Amino acid sequence: MSLASRVVNLFSSGTNSTQQDRNEISFVDDGAAAGSQAFANIKSRTRSDMSEPMASKALEDEGRPPYLHSMIAGGLGGTTGDLLMHSLDTVKTRQQGDPHNPPKYSTMGTSYTTILRQEGIRRGLYGGWVPAMLGSFPGTIIFFGTYEYSKRHMIDYGITPQIAYLSSGFVADFAASFIYVPSEVLKTRLQLQGRHDNPFFKSGYNYKGTAHAARTIVRQEGLSALFYGYKATIFRDLPFSALQFTFYEQGQTWARQWKQSRDIGLPLELLTGAAAGGLAGVITCPLDVVKTRIQTQINPSGEPAIKPSPIQQAAASQGNTLKQQIRSISTSSPSTHTPRPGSMILDTSSVLTGLKLIYKTEGLAGEFRGVGPRFVWTSVQSGCMLFLYQTILRKLEIYSSTSDGEDCV
């Protein structure tokens, strides 16, 4: 090989070696860059994975108001809803406890106008409103506080939200029942009585007011008389509350997903609350029917479900009409079932046995008697209560934020 060829080969190999070295350096640089990018991606994913639970936790906390706010909002919302429906509840109570034959109070409309015309608003349609409010406010405070506490802890523990809503509704209503059942006994007796020495309606009760009614019942019938109908009441109200809040929470979730916001607006607020209460009211209608039938009729011993006082016993001995006046009446709204004339007497205090007897003698129609009024009742009451609950919660949140801002300044 000539000298010239060797020189050319030397430069050529040098060039190839340099290019190879450059390629190797480029490969190393690209690998480092790729490694850096991969590390950056891993870091980014790690931060994203860490931020997602934090974001979801922040969003969850945003929908978790302080317990005190929930209790105040629930107390005010529930009490206002009950107060709005009180006159209709009075009409229902008069229809269920009417001892006259033929009954004085037949249809809802005529009953409402008759009571209004003869007895007025305060002593007539709104008779018993004081014990109703005294029981409703603390009862709903306990209910909403217990519900929120149970629901949050169950969800945090990993329980399915729907199961948490259902279980929390049961627990919350049971906790509140020790308050609202005694107040309902006082309320329904005063509603049935109307005003003191009522010349238009003889109910078998004649109390001067709430305090006099409580003292008289405890003195003549014992403290346990304030819990008459407790078992039948919770048999109906526990499933109702559980279903109502399960439907409401699910409805709120769907509405927020559809609106892409926690603020779903007035129409959807009212709709979700009314639909939840109405649907729960329809499903639990058979329990409402059997509860009313058990409480407005005689017990297995053949005596009135509510033990009469000595004065009432003396009056009852004068005739059968007064015996009917001292019977128990349905406590705890919403209850809109009035037994039809000629309905069989449920000679039992068992809710399950009562359900079987009604189905056997009256069929499915008997189980759902009064379902229309009950649907309207529960829809309106639930819609008002839950709308006010959310509205008051938002007001409290704004007030709390404003107060915190002023404190920081």
TAMOLIN-V197763 format. One record per pair of residues at least 12 apart in sequence whose ideal C-beta (glycine too) atoms are under 10 Angstrom apart, sorted by the first residue. I is the first residue (numbers start at 1). J is the second residue. Records with the same first field share a line. If there is no record, write none. Layout:
BEGIN
I->J + J
END
This chain:
BEGIN
59->262
60->152 + 155 + 156
62->262 + 397
63->252 + 253 + 256 + 262
64->148 + 151 + 152 + 155
65->148 + 393 + 394 + 396 + 397 + 400
66->148 + 393 + 396 + 397 + 400
67->144 + 145 + 146 + 148 + 149 + 152
68->141 + 145 + 396 + 400
69->144 + 148 + 392 + 393 + 394 + 395 + 396 + 397 + 399 + 400
70->141 + 144 + 145 + 147 + 148 + 149 + 389 + 392 + 393 + 396
71->138 + 140 + 141 + 142 + 143 + 144 + 145 + 146 + 147 + 148 + 149
72->141 + 144 + 145 + 389 + 392 + 393 + 396
73->140 + 141 + 144 + 388 + 389 + 390 + 391 + 392 + 393 + 394 + 395 + 396 + 397
74->137 + 139 + 140 + 141 + 142 + 143 + 144 + 145 + 147 + 148 + 172 + 385 + 386 + 388 + 389 + 392 + 393
75->136 + 137 + 138 + 139 + 140 + 141 + 142 + 143 + 144 + 145 + 389 + 392
76->137 + 140 + 141 + 385 + 388 + 389 + 391 + 392 + 396
77->140 + 144 + 273 + 384 + 385 + 386 + 387 + 388 + 389 + 390 + 391 + 392 + 393
78->136 + 137 + 139 + 140 + 141 + 143 + 144 + 176 + 180 + 381 + 384 + 385 + 386 + 388 + 389
79->132 + 133 + 134 + 135 + 136 + 137 + 138 + 139 + 140 + 141 + 385 + 388
80->133 + 136 + 137 + 140 + 384 + 385 + 387 + 388 + 389 + 392
81->136 + 140 + 273 + 277 + 380 + 381 + 382 + 383 + 384 + 385 + 386 + 387 + 388 + 389
82->129 + 132 + 133 + 135 + 136 + 137 + 139 + 140 + 180 + 187 + 333 + 334 + 381 + 384 + 385
83->126 + 129 + 132 + 133 + 136 + 384
84->380 + 381 + 384 + 385 + 388
85->132 + 333 + 334 + 377 + 378 + 380 + 381 + 384 + 385
86->125 + 126 + 127 + 128 + 129 + 132 + 133 + 136 + 187 + 191 + 333
87->112 + 115 + 116 + 121 + 124 + 125 + 126 + 127 + 129 + 191
88->108 + 111 + 112 + 125 + 333 + 334 + 336 + 373 + 376 + 377 + 380 + 381
89->125 + 126 + 128 + 129 + 132 + 184 + 187 + 188 + 191 + 332 + 333 + 334 + 335 + 336 + 377 + 381
90->111 + 112 + 115 + 119 + 124 + 125 + 126 + 127 + 128 + 129 + 132 + 187 + 188 + 190 + 191 + 192 + 194 + 333
91->105 + 107 + 108 + 109 + 110 + 111 + 112 + 113 + 114 + 115 + 116 + 124 + 125 + 191 + 336
92->105 + 108 + 111 + 188 + 191 + 292 + 329 + 330 + 333 + 334 + 335 + 336 + 337 + 338 + 370 + 373 + 374 + 377
93->105 + 127 + 128 + 187 + 188 + 189 + 190 + 191 + 192 + 193 + 203 + 329 + 330 + 331 + 333 + 335
94->111 + 112 + 114 + 115 + 124 + 125 + 127 + 191 + 192 + 193 + 194 + 201 + 203 + 329
95->107 + 108 + 111 + 329 + 330 + 336 + 337 + 338 + 339
96->188 + 192 + 292 + 293 + 295 + 296 + 327 + 328 + 329 + 330 + 335 + 336 + 337 + 338 + 339
97->188 + 189 + 191 + 192 + 193 + 201 + 203 + 204 + 205 + 295 + 296 + 324 + 325 + 327 + 328 + 329 + 330 + 338
98->111 + 192 + 201 + 203 + 296 + 324 + 325 + 329 + 338
99->192 + 201 + 202 + 203 + 204 + 320 + 321 + 322 + 323 + 324 + 325 + 326 + 327
100->201 + 202 + 321 + 324 + 325
101->321 + 324 + 341
102->341
103->338 + 341
104->200 + 201 + 202
105->201 + 338
106->338
108->336 + 338 + 373 + 376
112->124 + 125
114->200 + 201
115->127 + 191 + 194 + 200 + 201
117->200
118->194 + 195 + 198 + 199 + 200 + 201
119->194 + 195 + 198 + 199 + 200 + 201
120->194 + 195
122->195
123->190 + 193 + 194 + 195 + 196 + 198
124->191 + 194 + 195 + 198 + 200 + 201
125->191 + 194
126->191
127->187 + 188 + 189 + 190 + 191 + 192 + 193 + 194 + 195 + 196 + 198
128->183 + 184 + 186 + 187 + 188 + 189 + 190 + 191 + 192 + 193 + 194 + 207 + 210 + 213
129->187 + 190 + 191 + 210
130->183 + 186 + 187 + 190 + 209 + 210 + 211 + 213
131->182 + 183 + 184 + 185 + 186 + 187 + 188 + 189 + 190 + 191 + 209 + 210 + 211 + 213 + 214
132->180 + 183 + 184 + 186 + 187 + 188 + 190 + 191 + 210 + 333
133->183 + 187
134->179 + 180 + 182 + 183 + 186 + 187 + 210
135->176 + 179 + 180 + 181 + 182 + 183 + 184 + 185 + 186 + 187 + 332
136->176 + 179 + 180 + 183 + 184 + 187 + 333
137->179 + 183
138->176 + 179 + 180 + 183
139->173 + 175 + 176 + 177 + 178 + 179 + 180 + 181 + 183 + 184
140->172 + 176 + 179 + 180 + 385 + 389
141->176 + 179
142->172 + 173 + 175 + 176 + 177 + 178 + 179 + 180
143->169 + 171 + 172 + 173 + 174 + 175 + 176 + 177 + 179 + 180 + 241 + 245
144->172 + 176 + 245 + 389
145->172 + 175 + 176
146->168 + 169 + 171 + 172 + 173 + 174 + 175 + 176
147->165 + 168 + 169 + 170 + 171 + 172 + 173 + 175 + 176 + 241 + 242 + 245
148->168 + 172
149->168 + 171 + 172 + 175
150->164 + 165 + 167 + 168 + 169 + 170 + 171 + 172 + 175
151->164 + 165 + 166 + 167 + 168 + 169 + 171 + 172 + 245 + 249
152->164 + 168
153->168
154->166 + 167 + 168 + 171
155->168
161->246 + 249 + 250 + 253
162->246 + 249 + 250 + 253
163->246
164->246 + 249
165->242 + 243 + 244 + 245 + 246 + 247 + 248 + 249 + 250
166->239 + 241 + 242 + 243 + 245 + 246 + 247 + 249
167->242 + 246
168->241 + 242 + 245 + 246 + 249
169->238 + 239 + 240 + 241 + 242 + 243 + 244 + 245 + 246 + 247 + 248 + 249 + 280
170->234 + 238 + 239 + 241 + 242 + 243 + 245
171->238 + 241 + 242
172->238 + 241 + 242 + 245
173->233 + 234 + 237 + 238 + 239 + 240 + 241 + 242 + 244 + 245
174->234 + 237 + 238 + 241
176->237 + 241
177->227 + 230 + 233 + 234 + 237 + 238 + 241 + 332
178->227 + 230
180->233 + 237 + 331 + 332 + 333
181->226 + 227 + 228 + 229 + 230 + 231 + 233 + 234 + 237 + 331 + 332
182->214 + 217 + 223 + 225 + 226 + 227 + 228 + 230 + 331
183->210 + 214 + 226 + 331 + 332
184->226 + 228 + 229 + 230 + 233 + 237 + 330 + 331 + 332 + 333
185->213 + 214 + 217 + 225 + 226 + 227 + 228 + 229 + 230 + 233 + 306 + 328 + 329 + 331 + 332
186->207 + 210 + 211 + 213 + 214 + 217 + 226 + 331
187->210 + 213 + 331 + 332 + 333
188->205 + 228 + 229 + 295 + 328 + 329 + 330 + 331 + 332 + 333 + 335
189->203 + 204 + 205 + 206 + 207 + 213 + 216 + 217 + 306 + 328 + 329 + 331
190->203 + 205 + 207 + 209 + 210 + 212 + 213
191->203 + 205 + 329
192->204 + 205 + 325 + 329
193->205 + 206 + 207 + 213
194->206
196->208 + 209 + 212
201->325
202->321 + 322 + 325
203->325 + 326 + 329
204->304 + 306 + 308 + 309 + 312 + 315 + 316 + 321 + 322 + 323 + 324 + 325 + 326 + 327
205->217 + 309 + 312 + 325 + 326 + 329
206->311 + 312
214->226
216->309 + 311
217->306 + 309
219->309
220->307 + 308 + 309 + 310 + 311 + 312
221->306 + 307 + 308 + 309 + 310 + 312
222->307
224->307
225->306 + 307 + 309
227->331
228->295 + 305 + 306 + 307 + 328 + 329 + 331
229->291 + 292 + 294 + 295 + 296 + 305 + 306 + 328 + 329 + 330 + 331 + 332 + 349
230->331 + 332
231->291 + 294 + 349 + 350 + 351
232->287 + 288 + 290 + 291 + 292 + 293 + 294 + 295 + 305 + 328 + 330 + 331 + 332 + 349 + 350 + 351 + 354
233->291 + 295 + 330 + 331 + 332 + 335
234->291 + 332 + 351
235->284 + 287 + 288 + 290 + 291 + 294 + 350 + 351 + 352 + 354 + 355
236->284 + 285 + 286 + 287 + 288 + 289 + 290 + 291 + 292 + 330 + 332 + 334 + 335 + 351
237->284 + 287 + 288 + 291 + 332 + 333 + 334 + 335
238->284 + 287
239->280 + 283 + 284 + 287
240->277 + 280 + 281 + 283 + 284 + 285 + 287 + 288 + 332 + 334 + 378 + 382
241->280 + 284
242->280 + 284
243->276 + 277 + 279 + 280 + 281 + 282 + 283 + 284
244->273 + 276 + 277 + 278 + 279 + 280 + 281 + 283 + 284 + 378 + 382 + 385 + 386
245->276 + 277 + 280 + 382 + 386
246->276 + 279 + 280
247->272 + 273 + 275 + 276 + 277 + 278 + 279 + 280 + 283 + 382
248->272 + 273 + 274 + 275 + 276 + 277 + 279 + 280 + 382 + 386 + 389
249->272 + 276
250->272 + 276
251->264 + 268 + 269 + 271 + 272 + 273 + 274 + 275 + 276 + 279 + 386
252->264 + 268 + 269 + 272 + 273 + 276 + 386 + 390
253->272
254->268 + 272
255->267 + 268 + 269 + 271 + 272
256->268 + 272
262->390 + 394
263->390 + 394
264->390
266->387 + 391
269->383 + 386 + 387 + 388 + 389 + 390 + 391
270->379 + 380 + 382 + 383 + 384 + 386 + 387
271->379 + 383 + 387
272->382 + 383 + 386 + 387 + 390
273->379 + 380 + 381 + 382 + 383 + 384 + 385 + 386 + 387 + 388 + 389 + 390
274->375 + 376 + 378 + 379 + 380 + 381 + 382 + 383 + 384 + 386 + 387
275->379 + 382 + 383
276->378 + 379 + 382 + 383 + 386
277->334 + 375 + 377 + 378 + 379 + 380 + 381 + 382 + 383 + 384 + 385 + 386
278->374 + 375 + 376 + 377 + 378 + 379 + 380 + 381 + 382 + 383
279->375 + 378 + 379 + 382
280->334 + 375 + 378 + 379 + 382
281->334 + 336 + 371 + 373 + 374 + 375 + 376 + 377 + 378 + 379 + 381 + 382
282->368 + 371 + 372 + 374 + 375 + 378 + 379
283->371
284->334 + 374 + 378
285->336 + 337 + 367 + 368 + 369 + 370 + 371 + 372 + 374 + 375 + 378
286->337 + 351 + 354 + 355 + 358 + 359 + 364 + 366 + 367 + 368 + 369 + 371
287->335 + 351 + 354 + 355 + 367
288->330 + 332 + 334 + 335 + 336 + 337 + 367 + 368 + 369 + 370 + 371 + 374 + 378
289->335 + 336 + 337 + 338 + 339 + 354 + 355 + 358 + 362 + 366 + 367 + 368 + 369 + 370 + 371 + 374
290->337 + 346 + 348 + 350 + 351 + 352 + 353 + 354 + 355 + 356 + 357 + 358 + 359 + 366 + 367
291->330 + 331 + 332 + 335 + 337 + 351 + 354
292->329 + 330 + 331 + 335 + 336 + 337 + 338 + 339 + 369 + 370
293->330 + 337 + 339 + 343 + 344 + 345 + 346 + 348 + 354 + 355 + 357 + 358 + 366 + 369
294->328 + 330 + 346 + 348 + 349 + 350 + 351 + 353 + 354
295->327 + 328 + 329 + 330 + 331 + 332 + 335 + 346 + 349
296->324 + 327 + 328 + 329 + 330 + 337 + 338 + 339 + 343 + 346
297->324 + 327 + 328 + 339 + 343 + 344 + 345 + 346 + 347 + 348 + 354
298->323 + 324 + 327 + 328 + 345 + 346 + 347
299->327 + 328 + 346 + 347 + 348 + 349
300->346 + 347 + 348 + 349 + 350
301->347 + 349
302->345 + 347
303->323 + 327
304->316 + 323 + 324 + 325 + 326 + 327 + 328
305->326 + 327 + 328 + 329 + 349
306->326 + 327 + 328 + 329
307->326 + 328
308->322 + 323 + 325 + 326 + 327
309->326
312->325 + 326
313->326
333->377 + 378 + 381
334->373 + 374 + 375 + 376 + 377 + 378 + 379 + 380 + 381 + 382
335->370 + 373 + 374 + 377
336->369 + 370 + 371 + 372 + 373 + 374 + 375 + 376 + 377 + 378
337->368 + 369 + 370 + 371 + 373 + 374
338->369 + 370 + 373
339->366 + 369 + 370
340->362 + 366 + 369 + 370
343->358 + 361 + 362 + 366 + 369
344->357 + 358 + 360 + 361 + 362 + 366
345->357
346->358 + 361
355->367
END
